[in-house]
Amino acid sequence: MKNVSALLMLTALLLTGIMGCNGNGTTPAPLSSEKAITAFTLNGALVTIDETGKALQVKMPFGTDVTSLTPAITHSGAGISPVSGVARNFSSPVTYTVTAADGSTATYTVTVSVPSRGLLKTGQTASFASGDDGDLQKGVAQPSPRFLDNGNTITDNATGLMWTKDGNAPGPGCSPASVKTWQEALNYVACLNTSAYLGHTDWRLPNVKELKSLIHYGEASIYTWLNDAAQGFSNVQGNWYWTSTTCWAYDPIDTYAWMVSMSDGQISNAPKTTSYNVWAVREGQYGTISLPKTGQTLTFASGDDGELQKGIDWPSPRFTVDVDTVTDALTGLMWTKDGNAPAPSGCTTGVTMNTADALSYVACLNSKTYLGYSDWRLPNVTELESLVHRGVKDPSAWLNTQGFSSVQQAWYRSSTTTAGATDYAWVVMMGNGNVYSSGPKTGADRVWPVRDSQP
């Protein structure tokens, strides 16, 4: 009996050994727990993956149909669901689950965004009267953070534009850190591209819409704000900067160009032979909004606005007339068809007004539900400037051919207070496109009410 028991024990030990080993007599390797998305490409664009947060934030070009996008995905797991190469609707966040060989999983969330046509908020948050810019704060919210520091460049998350971090004509040679005539400014940018400055060969002189996009109307000193560590720029000058956009207000039309003040944000023009500061820009990524073209189509020099025509196309038709209102498809704003303070009986009409009277006039329109609406407002400076066509001699005359009537070749009052001098407000000259911060609130200018076309 002892021999039988010993034999049984030996047999059990042998069986245990056989069951615990593979055919080679070694212990099997544990199943892999790898389960990461290693690459994600959407419409040919490689997307950055936040592995810590298991998140992918994707920005697509303006106009992209996000309801049917087909990603190409590589991963380290045994499988992924949904699978790569299958079209998905990305109008809402989409989750992808990677399953490892050992059965464990990791879930990634993909969020796709597309820039809008809208206008950014001006940045003004202080209110000085009911119904003013600081009170209503109309527009698309600015992203936070607004700017991304890439080292020697800064990307504006609002517009997607990439600027040189140094705001005073930096470069390897190319006559850096000096003021230049308009043609010298274009030559400077061409020199940057010849030198592949910072690894890029597509630098350009910004058009007037692009340079204006850097203005924060809640700040008294734009260059001080931009040079602050929170924004990340350096060496931005408190002076006028050239744009690539020619000003057509003078004869001959190719002798003046638009410029923007980085001191307070004003837009004016000067002879192209004058010397001003220069700041180079290029395409960076897709931002919160897409800036529109300026309207300029004629070119006066290589690399100017008319040649490059940067920005999204204007819709065709841009304006839709509905009896007494005109809706702008580029911005989504609805304006009164009459551009000279129209009103029902009981409200002041067709005259120039100071800021207080202009705000009271709009309040009167709303109290009488003018044209069926009770949400009229005095436009902020960005909304008013959006109507300016930079490719015509007289924007007011052009607007009167687009379905509007009675638009004046005159200064128009905005709801935006001048941050550095709160007794003043921003005004826009519809006769040529100048944008000034020096309109006394007690002065008298033309008034044009606006509202959102969709609540």
C-alpha positions in Angstrom: 0.0 0.0 0.0 2.9 2.3 0.7 4.3 1.7 -2.8 0.9 2.5 -4.3 0.6 5.8 -2.4 4.1 6.8 -3.4 3.3 6.0 -7.0 0.1 8.1 -6.9 2.0 11.1 -5.4 4.6 10.9 -8.0 2.0 10.8 -10.8 0.3 13.9 -9.3 3.5 15.8 -9.2 4.3 14.9 -12.8 0.8 16.0 -14.0 1.2 19.3 -12.1 4.5 19.9 -13.8 3.1 19.1 -17.2 0.0 21.4 -16.7 2.2 24.3 -15.5 4.6 24.2 -18.5 4.2 24.8 -22.3 5.6 22.5 -24.9 9.0 24.0 -24.4 9.0 23.5 -20.7 8.7 27.3 -20.0 6.0 29.4 -18.3 3.7 31.2 -20.8 4.2 35.0 -21.1 1.4 37.0 -19.6 -1.0 38.6 -22.1 -0.1 42.2 -23.1 -1.9 45.1 -21.3 -0.9 47.6 -24.1 -3.9 49.7 -25.1 -3.0 53.1 -26.4 -3.9 55.1 -29.5 -0.5 55.8 -31.0 -1.6 57.9 -34.0 -4.8 59.5 -35.1 -5.2 61.2 -38.5 -8.4 63.0 -39.6 -8.7 64.2 -43.2 -5.0 63.9 -43.6 -4.1 66.0 -40.5 -2.2 64.3 -37.7 -3.8 65.0 -34.3 -1.9 65.5 -31.0 -2.9 63.0 -28.4 -3.2 63.9 -24.7 -2.3 60.5 -23.2 -2.8 61.6 -19.6 -6.3 62.8 -20.2 -7.1 60.3 -22.9 -8.3 63.2 -25.0 -7.9 64.4 -28.6 -8.8 68.0 -29.5 -9.1 68.3 -33.3 -9.5 71.7 -35.1 -10.7 71.4 -38.7 -10.8 74.1 -41.5 -13.7 76.5 -41.7 -16.7 74.9 -43.5 -15.7 71.3 -42.8 -18.7 68.9 -42.6 -18.1 67.2 -39.3 -21.0 64.8 -39.7 -19.0 62.4 -41.8 -15.3 62.3 -41.1 -13.2 59.2 -41.5 -10.2 58.8 -39.1 -7.1 56.6 -39.7 -6.1 55.2 -36.3 -3.1 53.1 -35.2 -3.0 51.6 -31.7 -1.0 49.2 -29.5 -3.9 47.0 -28.4 -5.6 43.9 -29.7 -8.5 45.9 -31.1 -10.3 49.2 -31.1 -14.0 50.2 -31.3 -15.2 51.9 -33.4 -12.6 50.6 -35.9 -10.3 52.7 -38.0 -11.4 53.8 -41.4 -15.1 54.1 -40.7 -16.9 57.4 -41.1 -18.3 58.9 -37.9 -20.4 61.9 -37.0 -18.2 64.2 -34.9 -20.7 66.9 -34.3 -20.5 65.7 -30.7 -17.5 64.1 -28.9 -16.8 60.5 -30.1 -15.3 57.9 -27.8 -12.9 55.2 -29.0 -12.1 52.2 -26.8 -8.8 50.3 -27.2 -8.8 46.7 -25.8 -5.6 45.1 -24.8 -4.8 41.4 -25.3 -5.4 40.8 -21.6 -8.9 42.2 -21.9 -8.2 45.6 -20.1 -9.5 48.7 -21.9 -8.6 52.4 -22.4 -11.2 54.9 -23.6 -10.3 58.1 -25.6 -12.6 61.0 -26.3 -12.2 62.8 -29.6 -13.6 66.4 -29.9 -13.7 68.1 -33.3 -14.2 71.9 -33.6 -14.5 74.1 -36.6 -13.9 77.9 -36.7 -17.0 80.1 -36.9 -17.7 83.1 -39.1 -18.5 85.2 -36.0 -16.8 88.2 -34.5 -14.7 88.0 -31.4 -15.8 89.9 -28.3 -13.9 93.2 -28.2 -12.4 92.4 -24.8 -14.2 95.3 -23.0 -15.8 94.2 -19.8 -16.2 97.5 -17.9 -19.6 99.0 -18.5 -20.2 102.8 -18.5 -23.9 102.8 -19.4 -26.8 100.3 -19.9 -26.6 98.8 -23.4 -22.9 99.6 -24.0 -20.2 97.2 -25.1 -19.1 96.3 -21.6 -22.7 95.7 -20.5 -23.6 93.4 -23.5 -20.2 91.9 -24.4 -21.5 90.6 -27.7 -19.4 88.3 -29.9 -17.6 84.9 -29.7 -15.8 84.3 -26.4 -12.0 84.6 -26.7 -10.3 81.3 -25.9 -8.3 80.8 -22.7 -5.4 80.9 -23.0 -5.6 83.3 -25.9 -2.0 82.8 -26.9 0.3 79.8 -27.1 4.0 80.4 -26.7 6.0 78.2 -29.1 9.4 79.6 -28.2 10.3 82.1 -30.9 6.7 82.3 -32.2 3.3 82.9 -30.6 0.1 81.2 -31.9 -3.2 83.0 -31.4 -5.7 80.4 -30.4 -8.5 82.8 -31.4 -7.5 83.2 -35.1 -5.0 80.4 -35.6 -2.4 82.9 -36.8 1.2 82.5 -35.9 3.2 85.6 -35.1 6.9 86.2 -34.4 7.3 86.4 -30.7 9.4 89.5 -31.2 7.1 92.2 -32.4 9.8 94.4 -33.8 10.9 92.9 -37.2 13.2 90.2 -35.9 15.3 88.2 -38.3 18.6 86.8 -39.4 19.7 89.9 -41.2 16.9 91.4 -43.3 17.4 94.8 -41.6 15.8 93.8 -38.3 14.4 96.0 -35.5 13.9 99.0 -37.7 11.0 101.0 -39.2 10.5 100.6 -42.9 8.5 102.0 -45.8 5.6 99.9 -47.1 7.7 98.4 -49.9 10.6 97.8 -47.5 8.2 96.0 -45.2 7.2 93.6 -48.0 10.9 93.2 -48.9 11.7 92.3 -45.3 9.1 89.5 -45.2 10.4 88.2 -48.5 13.9 88.1 -47.0 12.6 86.1 -44.0 11.2 83.5 -46.4 14.4 83.3 -48.4 16.2 82.6 -45.1 13.5 80.1 -44.0 13.3 82.1 -40.8 12.4 79.8 -37.8 12.0 77.0 -40.3 9.1 78.6 -42.3 9.0 80.1 -45.8 5.5 81.5 -45.8 5.8 84.6 -43.6 3.8 87.6 -44.8 2.9 91.1 -43.9 -0.5 90.9 -42.2 -3.6 92.4 -43.8 -5.6 94.9 -41.9 -8.1 92.3 -40.5 -5.2 90.1 -39.2 -3.3 92.9 -37.5 -6.5 94.4 -36.0 -7.3 90.9 -34.5 -4.6 91.5 -31.9 -6.4 94.6 -30.5 -7.9 94.2 -27.0 -10.4 97.1 -26.6 -10.5 96.6 -22.8 -6.8 97.6 -22.5 -5.6 101.2 -22.6 -2.1 100.2 -23.9 -2.2 97.4 -26.4 1.6 96.9 -26.7 2.0 96.8 -22.9 -0.7 94.1 -22.7 0.8 92.1 -25.5 4.3 92.3 -23.9 3.0 91.0 -20.6 4.1 87.6 -19.7 0.5 86.3 -19.7 0.4 87.0 -23.5 4.0 86.1 -24.2 5.1 88.6 -26.8 8.2 90.8 -26.5 9.4 94.0 -28.0 6.0 95.1 -29.4 6.3 98.8 -30.1 3.8 101.4 -29.0 3.6 102.8 -32.5 2.0 102.3 -35.9 2.5 99.0 -37.8 2.1 98.5 -41.5 -0.5 96.2 -43.0 -0.4 94.7 -46.5 -3.7 96.3 -47.4 -3.7 99.4 -49.7 -6.1 102.3 -48.8 -8.1 103.3 -51.8 -9.4 106.6 -50.4 -6.8 108.7 -52.3 -5.9 109.3 -55.9 -4.0 107.5 -57.2 -5.3 104.6 -55.2 -1.9 102.8 -54.8 -0.2 105.6 -52.8 -1.5 105.0 -49.3 -1.7 101.8 -47.1 -3.6 100.9 -43.9 -1.8 100.8 -40.6 -2.8 99.8 -37.1 -1.6 101.4 -33.9 -0.3 99.0 -31.3 -0.5 101.9 -28.8 -4.3 102.1 -28.7 -5.6 100.0 -31.6 -6.6 102.8 -34.0 -6.8 102.0 -37.8 -5.6 104.8 -40.1 -3.6 105.2 -43.3 -0.4 106.9 -44.5 1.7 107.4 -47.6 3.5 104.2 -48.5 6.8 106.1 -48.5 6.4 106.8 -44.7 8.4 104.5 -42.3 6.6 102.4 -39.7 7.0 99.2 -37.7 6.7 95.7 -39.2 5.5 92.4 -37.7 5.4 89.2 -39.7 2.7 86.6 -39.5 1.9 83.2 -41.1 -0.8 80.5 -40.9 -0.5 78.5 -37.7 -3.5 76.3 -37.0 -7.3 76.6 -37.0 -8.6 79.0 -34.4 -11.9 79.7 -32.7 -12.9 82.0 -35.6 -11.8 82.4 -39.2 -11.0 85.9 -40.2 -12.7 87.0 -43.4 -10.9 88.5 -46.4 -10.7 92.3 -46.4 -12.3 92.6 -49.8 -9.2 93.8 -51.6 -8.6 92.0 -54.9 -6.2 94.3 -56.8 -2.5 93.8 -56.2 0.0 96.7 -56.0 3.2 94.7 -55.0 4.2 91.1 -54.6 3.1 89.8 -51.2 0.4 92.4 -50.6 -3.2 91.8 -49.5 -4.6 91.9 -53.1 -2.2 89.2 -54.2 -2.6 86.8 -51.3 -6.2 87.6 -50.3 -5.9 85.7 -47.0 -9.1 84.9 -45.0 -12.3 83.1 -45.7 -14.4 84.0 -48.8 -17.4 86.3 -48.3 -20.7 84.4 -48.8 -22.4 85.1 -52.1 -24.7 86.8 -51.7 -23.3 88.4 -48.6 -26.4 90.5 -47.8 -30.0 89.4 -47.7 -32.7 92.2 -47.7 -36.0 91.6 -45.9 -38.1 94.8 -46.4 -36.6 97.1 -43.7 -33.7 94.9 -42.5 -30.5 93.5 -44.1 -28.8 90.4 -42.7 -25.0 89.9 -43.2 -24.3 86.2 -43.9 -20.6 86.9 -43.1 -21.2 87.9 -39.5 -24.7 86.8 -38.8 -25.7 90.3 -37.8 -29.0 92.0 -38.8 -28.9 95.7 -39.5 -31.7 98.2 -40.3 -31.8 98.7 -44.0 -31.8 102.5 -43.5 -28.2 103.3 -42.3 -29.1 106.6 -40.8 -31.0 106.1 -37.5 -34.4 105.0 -38.7 -37.2 104.9 -36.1 -40.9 104.7 -35.6 -43.0 107.6 -34.4 -41.9 108.7 -30.9 -38.1 107.9 -31.3 -35.5 110.3 -32.6 -34.6 109.6 -36.3 -32.2 110.6 -38.9 -29.9 112.8 -36.9 -26.4 112.7 -35.3 -26.3 111.7 -31.6 -23.9 111.6 -28.7 -23.4 108.4 -26.9 -26.1 108.9 -24.2 -28.6 109.9 -26.9 -27.6 107.0 -29.1 -28.2 104.4 -26.3 -31.5 106.1 -25.5 -32.5 105.9 -29.1 -31.9 102.2 -29.3 -33.8 101.7 -26.0 -36.7 103.6 -27.6 -36.6 101.2 -30.6 -36.9 98.2 -28.3 -39.7 99.7 -26.2 -41.7 100.0 -29.5 -40.6 96.6 -30.8 -39.3 98.3 -33.9 -39.7 96.1 -37.0 -40.9 93.3 -34.7 -37.8 93.1 -32.6 -37.0 94.3 -29.1 -33.2 93.5 -29.0 -31.7 96.3 -31.1 -28.4 97.6 -29.8 -25.7 100.1 -30.6 -23.0 98.1 -32.4 -19.6 97.6 -30.8 -16.5 98.8 -32.7 -15.8 95.3 -34.2 -19.3 94.9 -35.5 -19.3 98.4 -37.1 -15.9 97.8 -38.7 -17.1 94.5 -40.1 -19.1 96.4 -42.7 -16.1 98.2 -44.2 -15.0 97.0 -47.6 -11.3 97.6 -48.0 -11.3 97.1 -51.7 -13.4 100.1 -52.6 -12.8 103.9 -52.4 -15.9 104.6 -50.4 -17.4 101.8 -48.3 -20.6 103.8 -47.6 -21.4 104.2 -51.3 -20.7 100.5 -51.8 -23.1 99.5 -48.9 -25.8 101.6 -50.6 -25.5 99.2 -53.6 -25.8 96.1 -51.5 -29.4 96.6 -50.3 -28.8 99.3 -47.7 -30.0 102.8 -48.0 -29.0 106.2 -46.6 -25.6 105.0 -45.3 -23.6 108.2 -44.7 -20.1 109.1 -45.7 -19.5 110.0 -42.1 -18.4 108.9 -38.7 -20.6 106.3 -37.0 -20.7 105.9 -33.2 -20.0 102.5 -31.5 -20.9 101.3 -28.1 -17.3 100.6 -27.2 -15.6 103.0 -24.7 -12.0 104.1 -25.2 -10.2 102.2 -22.5 -7.5 104.9 -21.9 -9.9 107.8 -21.9 -13.4 106.8 -20.8 -15.0 110.1 -21.8 -14.4 109.0 -25.4 -15.8 106.2 -27.6 -14.7 104.3 -30.7 -16.0 105.6 -34.0 -15.8 104.3 -37.6 -15.7 106.4 -40.7 -18.0 104.7 -43.2 -16.6 106.9 -46.0 -13.1 105.3 -46.0 -12.8 102.8 -43.1 -10.7 104.7 -40.5 -11.3 103.5 -36.9 -10.6 106.0 -34.2 -10.7 106.0 -30.4 -11.1 109.8 -30.2 -14.8 110.3 -30.5 -15.9 112.4 -27.5 -19.0 110.8 -26.0 -20.6 114.3 -25.9 -19.9 114.7 -29.7 -22.5 113.9 -32.4 -22.1 111.1 -34.9 -24.3 108.9 -37.1 -26.1 106.0 -35.5 -27.0 102.6 -37.0 -28.8 99.9 -34.9 -27.9 96.2 -35.1 -29.1 92.9 -33.6 -28.3 89.2 -33.8 -30.1 87.6 -36.7 -30.6 84.5 -34.5 -31.4 84.8 -30.8 
